[in-house]
Amino acid sequence: MRTIGNVLWLVLAGWWLALGYVVAGVISFVLIITIPFGIASFRIAGFVLWPFGRTVVWKPQAGVGSVIGNVLWIIFFGWELAVGHVIAGLLLCVTIIGIPFGLACWKMVPISLLPLGRDVVPVDAVTRDPYGVPVRH
């Protein structure tokens, strides 16, 4: 079932949303200091291209650098990509078949805003802590 969902996602919204992340990643590689943004952008592009069966977890070793980087990311790339997810989600929710894909698109807004300090992992490799936050085991 995941494969069917991923193929439909790829056709309906995944390819052009991933293209936005690839463009942001290529732009990020222009300066040496922003290379971590490019790496995170390419990681998220892979997730946005084929999301079902994978999830995003916080890296426990992420520190202050990730927080500062996320603030810069929001200013330069994050808000545009988040708007793209919101618009794509609205367009997908126009049809009954597209509603689950629109909801999945909206669930990607937080990672489009705060990509640093996160990791994309298979759903099977994740448990939840007592507060409901997904953690990798």
Phi and psi restraints in degrees (value plus and minus 20) as a CYANA .aco file:
   2 ARG   PHI     -81.8   -41.8
   2 ARG   PSI     -58.2   -18.2
   3 THR   PHI     -84.3   -44.3
   3 THR   PSI     -63.7   -23.7
   4 ILE   PHI     -82.4   -42.4
   4 ILE   PSI     -64.4   -24.4
   5 GLY   PHI     -81.7   -41.7
   5 GLY   PSI     -61.0   -21.0
   6 ASN   PHI     -86.9   -46.9
   6 ASN   PSI     -59.5   -19.5
   7 VAL   PHI     -86.3   -46.3
   7 VAL   PSI     -64.5   -24.5
   8 LEU   PHI     -83.0   -43.0
   8 LEU   PSI     -61.3   -21.3
   9 TRP   PHI     -80.8   -40.8
   9 TRP   PSI     -65.6   -25.6
  10 LEU   PHI     -77.3   -37.3
  10 LEU   PSI     -63.8   -23.8
  11 VAL   PHI     -91.9   -51.9
  11 VAL   PSI     -61.9   -21.9
  12 LEU   PHI     -98.4   -58.4
  12 LEU   PSI     -62.5   -22.5
  13 ALA   PHI    -167.0  -127.0
  13 ALA   PSI     -43.5    -3.5
  14 GLY   PHI     -82.0   -42.0
  14 GLY   PSI     -60.2   -20.2
  15 TRP   PHI     -88.0   -48.0
  15 TRP   PSI     -61.5   -21.5
  16 TRP   PHI    -101.7   -61.7
  16 TRP   PSI     -47.5    -7.5
  17 LEU   PHI     -88.2   -48.2
  17 LEU   PSI     -61.8   -21.8
  18 ALA   PHI     -84.3   -44.3
  18 ALA   PSI     -55.2   -15.2
  19 LEU   PHI     -81.0   -41.0
  19 LEU   PSI     -57.4   -17.4
  20 GLY   PHI     -81.7   -41.7
  20 GLY   PSI     -61.2   -21.2
  21 TYR   PHI     -88.8   -48.8
  21 TYR   PSI     -57.2   -17.2
  22 VAL   PHI     -84.7   -44.7
  22 VAL   PSI     -63.0   -23.0
  23 VAL   PHI     -81.9   -41.9
  23 VAL   PSI     -64.2   -24.2
  24 ALA   PHI     -82.4   -42.4
  24 ALA   PSI     -57.8   -17.8
  25 GLY   PHI     -86.5   -46.5
  25 GLY   PSI     -62.4   -22.4
  26 VAL   PHI     -84.5   -44.5
  26 VAL   PSI     -62.4   -22.4
  27 ILE   PHI     -83.5   -43.5
  27 ILE   PSI     -57.0   -17.0
  28 SER   PHI     -86.0   -46.0
  28 SER   PSI     -46.6    -6.6
  29 PHE   PHI     -98.7   -58.7
  29 PHE   PSI     -20.9    19.1
  30 VAL   PHI     -86.1   -46.1
  30 VAL   PSI     -64.4   -24.4
  31 LEU   PHI    -123.7   -83.7
  31 LEU   PSI     124.7   164.7
  32 ILE   PHI     -83.7   -43.7
  32 ILE   PSI     -57.9   -17.9
  33 ILE   PHI     -88.1   -48.1
  33 ILE   PSI     -42.3    -2.3
  34 THR   PHI    -120.6   -80.6
  34 THR   PSI      -9.5    30.5
  35 ILE   PHI     -79.3   -39.3
  35 ILE   PSI     -59.0   -19.0
  36 PRO   PHI     -77.7   -37.7
  36 PRO   PSI     -52.5   -12.5
  37 PHE   PHI     -84.2   -44.2
  37 PHE   PSI     -61.5   -21.5
  38 GLY   PHI     -84.2   -44.2
  38 GLY   PSI     -62.5   -22.5
  39 ILE   PHI     -82.5   -42.5
  39 ILE   PSI     -66.1   -26.1
  40 ALA   PHI     -82.9   -42.9
  40 ALA   PSI     -58.0   -18.0
  41 SER   PHI     -85.4   -45.4
  41 SER   PSI     -62.2   -22.2
  42 PHE   PHI     -87.2   -47.2
  42 PHE   PSI     -56.2   -16.2
  43 ARG   PHI     -83.1   -43.1
  43 ARG   PSI     -63.5   -23.5
  44 ILE   PHI     -90.4   -50.4
  44 ILE   PSI     -53.6   -13.6
  45 ALA   PHI     -79.5   -39.5
  45 ALA   PSI     -61.2   -21.2
  46 GLY   PHI     -84.1   -44.1
  46 GLY   PSI     -58.2   -18.2
  47 PHE   PHI     -88.3   -48.3
  47 PHE   PSI     -63.3   -23.3
  48 VAL   PHI     -88.3   -48.3
  48 VAL   PSI     -50.0   -10.0
  49 LEU   PHI     -91.0   -51.0
  49 LEU   PSI     -56.0   -16.0
  50 TRP   PHI    -163.3  -123.3
  50 TRP   PSI      52.8    92.8
  51 PRO   PHI    -104.0   -64.0
  51 PRO   PSI     -50.3   -10.3
  52 PHE   PHI     -92.3   -52.3
  52 PHE   PSI     111.8   151.8
  53 GLY   PHI      77.5   117.5
  53 GLY   PSI     -22.8    17.2
  54 ARG   PHI    -150.0  -110.0
  54 ARG   PSI     139.7   179.7
  55 THR   PHI    -164.6  -124.6
  55 THR   PSI     153.0   193.0
  56 VAL   PHI    -134.3   -94.3
  56 VAL   PSI     112.8   152.8
  57 VAL   PHI    -146.7  -106.7
  57 VAL   PSI     136.3   176.3
  58 TRP   PHI     -96.0   -56.0
  58 TRP   PSI     119.6   159.6
  59 LYS   PHI    -100.2   -60.2
  59 LYS   PSI     107.4   147.4
  60 PRO   PHI     -87.5   -47.5
  60 PRO   PSI     -44.9    -4.9
  61 GLN   PHI    -106.9   -66.9
  61 GLN   PSI     -18.6    21.4
  62 ALA   PHI     -87.0   -47.0
  62 ALA   PSI     118.4   158.4
  63 GLY   PHI    -148.3  -108.3
  63 GLY   PSI    -168.4  -128.4
  64 VAL   PHI     -84.3   -44.3
  64 VAL   PSI     -54.4   -14.4
  65 GLY   PHI     -79.0   -39.0
  65 GLY   PSI     -57.4   -17.4
  66 SER   PHI     -87.1   -47.1
  66 SER   PSI     -58.1   -18.1
  67 VAL   PHI     -85.2   -45.2
  67 VAL   PSI     -67.9   -27.9
  68 ILE   PHI     -82.7   -42.7
  68 ILE   PSI     -63.5   -23.5
  69 GLY   PHI     -82.2   -42.2
  69 GLY   PSI     -59.1   -19.1
  70 ASN   PHI     -85.8   -45.8
  70 ASN   PSI     -56.4   -16.4
  71 VAL   PHI     -83.6   -43.6
  71 VAL   PSI     -65.3   -25.3
  72 LEU   PHI     -84.9   -44.9
  72 LEU   PSI     -58.8   -18.8
  73 TRP   PHI     -80.4   -40.4
  73 TRP   PSI     -65.1   -25.1
  74 ILE   PHI     -78.9   -38.9
  74 ILE   PSI     -62.6   -22.6
  75 ILE   PHI     -85.4   -45.4
  75 ILE   PSI     -64.7   -24.7
  76 PHE   PHI    -111.8   -71.8
  76 PHE   PSI     -58.8   -18.8
  77 PHE   PHI    -149.2  -109.2
  77 PHE   PSI     -54.5   -14.5
  78 GLY   PHI     -81.0   -41.0
  78 GLY   PSI     -64.6   -24.6
  79 TRP   PHI     -87.3   -47.3
  79 TRP   PSI     -55.1   -15.1
  80 GLU   PHI     -86.0   -46.0
  80 GLU   PSI     -63.0   -23.0
  81 LEU   PHI     -87.8   -47.8
  81 LEU   PSI     -56.6   -16.6
  82 ALA   PHI     -84.5   -44.5
  82 ALA   PSI     -61.5   -21.5
  83 VAL   PHI     -81.9   -41.9
  83 VAL   PSI     -59.0   -19.0
  84 GLY   PHI     -80.9   -40.9
  84 GLY   PSI     -60.6   -20.6
  85 HIS   PHI     -87.1   -47.1
  85 HIS   PSI     -60.4   -20.4
  86 VAL   PHI     -84.6   -44.6
  86 VAL   PSI     -65.3   -25.3
  87 ILE   PHI     -84.9   -44.9
  87 ILE   PSI     -64.6   -24.6
  88 ALA   PHI     -81.8   -41.8
  88 ALA   PSI     -59.6   -19.6
  89 GLY   PHI     -83.3   -43.3
  89 GLY   PSI     -61.3   -21.3
  90 LEU   PHI     -82.9   -42.9
  90 LEU   PSI     -64.5   -24.5
  91 LEU   PHI     -85.6   -45.6
  91 LEU   PSI     -57.5   -17.5
  92 LEU   PHI     -89.5   -49.5
  92 LEU   PSI     -50.9   -10.9
  93 CYS   PHI     -97.7   -57.7
  93 CYS   PSI     -21.1    18.9
  94 VAL   PHI     -85.7   -45.7
  94 VAL   PSI     -55.1   -15.1
  95 THR   PHI    -125.6   -85.6
  95 THR   PSI     136.5   176.5
  96 ILE   PHI     -85.5   -45.5
  96 ILE   PSI     -60.4   -20.4
  97 ILE   PHI     -85.6   -45.6
  97 ILE   PSI     -51.6   -11.6
  98 GLY   PHI    -103.0   -63.0
  98 GLY   PSI     -29.3    10.7
  99 ILE   PHI     -78.7   -38.7
  99 ILE   PSI     -67.5   -27.5
 100 PRO   PHI     -81.0   -41.0
 100 PRO   PSI     -54.0   -14.0
 101 PHE   PHI     -92.4   -52.4
 101 PHE   PSI     -55.9   -15.9
 102 GLY   PHI     -84.4   -44.4
 102 GLY   PSI     -61.4   -21.4
 103 LEU   PHI     -84.9   -44.9
 103 LEU   PSI     -60.3   -20.3
 104 ALA   PHI     -83.4   -43.4
 104 ALA   PSI     -56.9   -16.9
 105 CYS   PHI     -84.7   -44.7
 105 CYS   PSI     -61.4   -21.4
 106 TRP   PHI     -87.8   -47.8
 106 TRP   PSI     -49.7    -9.7
 107 LYS   PHI     -89.2   -49.2
 107 LYS   PSI     -36.6     3.4
 108 MET   PHI    -107.5   -67.5
 108 MET   PSI     -26.1    13.9
 109 VAL   PHI     -80.2   -40.2
 109 VAL   PSI     -64.6   -24.6
 110 PRO   PHI     -80.0   -40.0
 110 PRO   PSI     -59.6   -19.6
 111 ILE   PHI     -92.9   -52.9
 111 ILE   PSI     -46.8    -6.8
 112 SER   PHI     -90.9   -50.9
 112 SER   PSI     -45.4    -5.4
 113 LEU   PHI    -108.8   -68.8
 113 LEU   PSI     -55.4   -15.4
 114 LEU   PHI    -150.2  -110.2
 114 LEU   PSI      54.0    94.0
 115 PRO   PHI    -104.0   -64.0
 115 PRO   PSI     -45.5    -5.5
 116 LEU   PHI     -98.2   -58.2
 116 LEU   PSI     119.2   159.2
 117 GLY   PHI      65.9   105.9
 117 GLY   PSI      -4.5    35.5
 118 ARG   PHI    -145.8  -105.8
 118 ARG   PSI     138.4   178.4
 119 ASP   PHI    -157.4  -117.4
 119 ASP   PSI     122.5   162.5
 120 VAL   PHI    -114.8   -74.8
 120 VAL   PSI     103.1   143.1
 121 VAL   PHI    -153.7  -113.7
 121 VAL   PSI     139.1   179.1
 122 PRO   PHI     -83.6   -43.6
 122 PRO   PSI     128.3   168.3
 123 VAL   PHI     -79.2   -39.2
 123 VAL   PSI     -54.2   -14.2
 124 ASP   PHI     -87.4   -47.4
 124 ASP   PSI     -40.3    -0.3
 125 ALA   PHI    -112.8   -72.8
 125 ALA   PSI      -4.8    35.2
 126 VAL   PHI    -142.8  -102.8
 126 VAL   PSI     117.8   157.8
 127 THR   PHI    -142.2  -102.2
 127 THR   PSI     153.5   193.5
 128 ARG   PHI    -135.7   -95.7
 128 ARG   PSI     120.1   160.1
 129 ASP   PHI     -97.5   -57.5
 129 ASP   PSI     155.6   195.6
 130 PRO   PHI     -78.4   -38.4
 130 PRO   PSI     -39.7     0.3
 131 TYR   PHI    -113.9   -73.9
 131 TYR   PSI     -18.3    21.7
 132 GLY   PHI      68.9   108.9
 132 GLY   PSI     -14.1    25.9
 133 VAL   PHI    -102.9   -62.9
 133 VAL   PSI     109.5   149.5
 134 PRO   PHI     -88.7   -48.7
 134 PRO   PSI     113.3   153.3
 135 VAL   PHI    -151.4  -111.4
 135 VAL   PSI     127.5   167.5
 136 ARG   PHI    -102.8   -62.8
 136 ARG   PSI     118.3   158.3
